[in-house]
Amino acid sequence: MRRFFRDNSMSIVFLLLFLAALFGQAIAGHADFNDVAQSHGDPTISFGRYVLSSDFGAAVMENWQSEYLQFTLFILLTVWLLQRGSPESKNLDKAGRESDQSQKVGPHAHRNSPRWAKVEGMRRTLYENSLVLVVGTFWLGTWLAQSITGAAQYNAEQLDHHEEPLSWSQYIGTASFWENTLENWQSEFLAVGSMAILAVYLRQRGSPESKPVGAPHGATGMEG
């Protein structure tokens, strides 16, 4: 058991942090929702009902979709785009999809390589793009969920103000939807861009997100 936790400590700790933060968000969101309801003279709701509400769903999905968008773009764009001196970039001579030999596929696969890396055709095409396909699907799914829960939340507010609700297609064309969406996107783009540049000059000893402490600033990827 100790070896299992050691070998999987990163995923376990981040899962626990995620669950703790999500639970904390739900508690704070529930309290805030009921404070607003009381100030407007509306009835309060239970914690369980709040967790299943469009208010909580929209708040969660807005963040999830932007995170998965960040990873989708980072995975895809770093195939071709480079940043001299950054460990977030491939080495400058490796732009593109790289050769079968460097990717260890087909006849260049090792004995213990994944089975689908050894075959030809559609199965290998799917496998060699599986990461961006799955993460991109998560992004589209959470973005759709954001739009659905956001539409429900928006229409609840419309009805409270005795105004006409909107259809889903009308809602995704509103300024409210795009403000909530782009508010999250811009922060993700800033974070990734900042990390790519700061890691050229700054170090964190022992972190795979950093170059070795003594590596020159111009060393790209993990070279040097």
C-alpha positions as CSV (number, residue, x, y, z in Angstrom):
1,M,0.0,0.0,0.0
2,R,2.8,2.4,0.8
3,R,4.4,1.7,-2.6
4,F,1.1,2.3,-4.3
5,F,0.7,5.7,-2.7
6,R,4.3,6.6,-3.5
7,D,3.9,5.6,-7.1
8,N,0.6,7.5,-7.5
9,S,1.0,10.3,-5.0
10,M,0.7,13.1,-7.6
11,S,-2.7,11.9,-8.9
12,I,-4.0,11.0,-5.4
13,V,-3.0,14.4,-3.8
14,F,-4.5,16.4,-6.6
15,L,-7.7,14.3,-6.5
16,L,-8.0,15.0,-2.8
17,L,-7.3,18.7,-3.3
18,F,-9.9,18.8,-6.1
19,L,-12.5,17.2,-3.9
20,A,-11.8,19.4,-1.0
21,A,-11.9,22.6,-3.1
22,L,-15.1,21.5,-4.8
23,F,-16.7,20.8,-1.5
24,G,-15.6,24.1,-0.2
25,Q,-16.9,25.9,-3.3
26,A,-20.3,24.2,-2.7
27,I,-20.5,25.2,0.9
28,A,-19.5,28.8,0.1
29,G,-21.8,29.0,-2.9
30,H,-24.7,27.6,-0.9
31,A,-24.2,30.2,1.8
32,D,-23.9,33.0,-0.8
33,F,-27.0,31.8,-2.7
34,N,-29.2,31.8,0.4
35,D,-27.8,35.2,1.5
36,V,-28.9,36.7,-1.8
37,A,-32.2,34.9,-1.7
38,Q,-32.9,36.3,1.8
39,S,-32.0,39.8,0.7
40,H,-34.5,39.5,-2.1
41,G,-37.2,38.0,0.1
42,D,-37.0,34.6,-1.6
43,P,-37.0,31.2,0.1
44,T,-33.7,29.6,0.9
45,I,-32.8,26.1,-0.4
46,S,-31.0,23.1,1.1
47,F,-27.4,22.2,0.4
48,G,-28.4,19.1,-1.6
49,R,-30.7,21.2,-3.8
50,Y,-28.0,23.8,-4.3
51,V,-25.5,21.2,-5.5
52,L,-28.0,20.0,-8.1
53,S,-28.9,23.6,-9.2
54,S,-27.9,25.4,-12.4
55,D,-26.1,28.0,-10.3
56,F,-23.6,25.5,-8.9
57,G,-23.4,23.6,-12.2
58,A,-22.7,26.7,-14.2
59,A,-20.0,27.9,-11.8
60,V,-18.2,24.5,-11.9
61,M,-18.5,24.0,-15.6
62,E,-17.2,27.5,-16.5
63,N,-13.9,26.6,-14.8
64,W,-13.7,23.0,-16.0
65,Q,-14.2,23.9,-19.7
66,S,-11.5,26.6,-19.6
67,E,-9.0,24.2,-18.0
68,Y,-9.6,21.5,-20.6
69,L,-9.4,24.1,-23.3
70,Q,-6.0,25.1,-22.0
71,F,-4.7,21.5,-22.1
72,T,-6.3,20.9,-25.5
73,L,-4.5,23.8,-27.0
74,F,-1.3,23.2,-25.2
75,I,-1.1,19.6,-26.3
76,L,-2.0,20.4,-29.9
77,L,0.0,23.7,-30.4
78,T,3.2,22.5,-28.8
79,V,3.5,19.9,-31.6
80,W,4.5,22.8,-33.9
81,L,5.1,25.9,-31.8
82,L,8.4,26.4,-30.0
83,Q,9.8,28.7,-27.3
84,R,13.6,29.0,-27.1
85,G,14.9,28.4,-23.7
86,S,11.6,27.0,-22.2
87,P,11.2,23.6,-20.7
88,E,7.6,23.8,-21.8
89,S,8.8,23.6,-25.5
90,K,10.3,20.8,-27.5
91,N,13.8,21.2,-28.6
92,L,14.1,23.6,-31.5
93,D,14.9,20.9,-34.1
94,K,11.9,18.7,-33.2
95,A,9.0,20.9,-34.5
96,G,6.2,18.9,-36.0
97,R,4.9,15.3,-35.6
98,E,8.4,13.9,-35.6
99,S,9.6,10.7,-37.3
100,D,8.3,7.2,-36.6
101,Q,11.7,6.3,-35.2
102,S,11.7,9.1,-32.7
103,Q,8.1,8.3,-31.7
104,K,8.9,4.6,-31.5
105,V,6.0,3.4,-33.6
106,G,5.5,0.7,-36.3
107,P,8.8,-1.1,-36.9
108,H,10.6,1.2,-34.4
109,A,8.3,0.2,-31.5
110,H,9.9,-1.6,-28.6
111,R,8.9,-5.0,-27.2
112,N,7.1,-3.3,-24.3
113,S,5.5,-0.5,-26.4
114,P,1.7,-0.3,-26.3
115,R,0.1,-2.7,-28.8
116,W,-1.5,0.0,-30.9
117,A,1.8,1.8,-31.3
118,K,3.0,-1.3,-33.2
119,V,0.2,-1.6,-35.7
120,E,-0.6,0.5,-38.9
121,G,-3.7,2.2,-40.1
122,M,-6.7,3.7,-38.1
123,R,-5.9,2.1,-34.8
124,R,-2.4,3.7,-34.6
125,T,-3.8,7.0,-35.9
126,L,-6.4,7.1,-33.1
127,Y,-3.8,6.1,-30.5
128,E,-1.2,8.6,-31.6
129,N,-3.8,11.4,-31.3
130,S,-5.7,9.9,-28.4
131,L,-4.6,12.4,-25.8
132,V,-5.9,15.5,-27.6
133,L,-9.0,13.7,-28.8
134,V,-10.0,12.7,-25.2
135,V,-9.1,16.1,-23.6
136,G,-10.7,17.9,-26.5
137,T,-13.9,15.9,-26.0
138,F,-13.8,16.8,-22.3
139,W,-13.5,20.4,-23.2
140,L,-16.4,20.3,-25.7
141,G,-18.5,18.3,-23.2
142,T,-17.9,20.7,-20.3
143,W,-18.5,23.8,-22.5
144,L,-21.8,22.3,-23.6
145,A,-22.7,21.7,-20.0
146,Q,-21.7,25.2,-19.1
147,S,-24.0,26.6,-21.8
148,I,-26.9,24.4,-20.7
149,T,-26.6,25.2,-17.0
150,G,-25.8,28.8,-17.8
151,A,-29.0,29.1,-19.9
152,A,-31.0,27.7,-17.0
153,Q,-29.5,30.1,-14.5
154,Y,-30.0,33.0,-16.9
155,N,-33.6,32.2,-17.5
156,A,-34.3,31.9,-13.8
157,E,-33.1,35.4,-13.4
158,Q,-35.1,36.5,-16.4
159,L,-38.3,35.1,-14.8
160,D,-37.5,36.7,-11.4
161,H,-37.5,40.0,-13.3
162,H,-40.7,39.1,-15.2
163,E,-38.8,39.0,-18.5
164,E,-39.0,36.5,-21.3
165,P,-36.7,33.5,-21.0
166,L,-34.4,32.6,-23.9
167,S,-33.8,29.4,-25.8
168,W,-30.4,27.7,-25.6
169,S,-29.4,28.9,-29.1
170,Q,-30.4,32.5,-28.1
171,Y,-28.5,32.3,-24.8
172,I,-25.2,31.2,-26.4
173,G,-25.4,34.4,-28.5
174,T,-25.7,36.7,-25.5
175,A,-23.0,38.9,-24.1
176,S,-23.5,37.2,-20.7
177,F,-22.5,33.8,-22.0
178,W,-19.4,35.1,-23.8
179,E,-18.4,37.3,-20.9
180,N,-18.4,34.2,-18.6
181,T,-16.6,32.2,-21.2
182,L,-13.9,34.6,-22.2
183,E,-13.3,35.6,-18.6
184,N,-12.0,32.1,-18.0
185,W,-10.2,31.7,-21.3
186,Q,-8.1,34.8,-21.0
187,S,-6.8,33.7,-17.6
188,E,-5.8,30.3,-18.9
189,F,-4.0,31.7,-21.9
190,L,-2.1,34.2,-19.6
191,A,-1.1,31.4,-17.2
192,V,0.3,29.1,-20.0
193,G,2.1,32.0,-21.7
194,S,3.6,33.2,-18.4
195,M,4.8,29.7,-17.5
196,A,6.5,29.3,-20.9
197,I,8.4,32.5,-20.6
198,L,9.2,32.5,-16.8
199,A,10.5,29.0,-17.0
200,V,13.2,30.3,-19.4
201,Y,14.9,32.3,-16.6
202,L,13.5,30.9,-13.3
203,R,14.1,27.5,-11.7
204,Q,12.5,25.1,-9.2
205,R,15.0,22.5,-8.1
206,G,13.6,19.0,-8.5
207,S,10.5,20.0,-10.5
208,P,9.9,18.4,-14.0
209,E,8.3,21.8,-14.9
210,S,11.7,23.4,-14.6
211,K,15.0,23.0,-16.3
212,P,18.0,21.8,-14.1
213,V,19.1,24.7,-11.9
214,G,22.4,25.0,-13.7
215,A,21.1,24.7,-17.2
216,P,21.7,27.9,-19.3
217,H,18.8,30.1,-20.1
218,G,19.0,29.3,-23.8
219,A,18.6,25.5,-23.2
220,T,15.2,24.5,-24.7
221,G,13.1,21.6,-23.4
222,M,15.2,19.5,-21.0
223,E,18.4,19.9,-22.8
224,G,21.5,21.2,-21.1
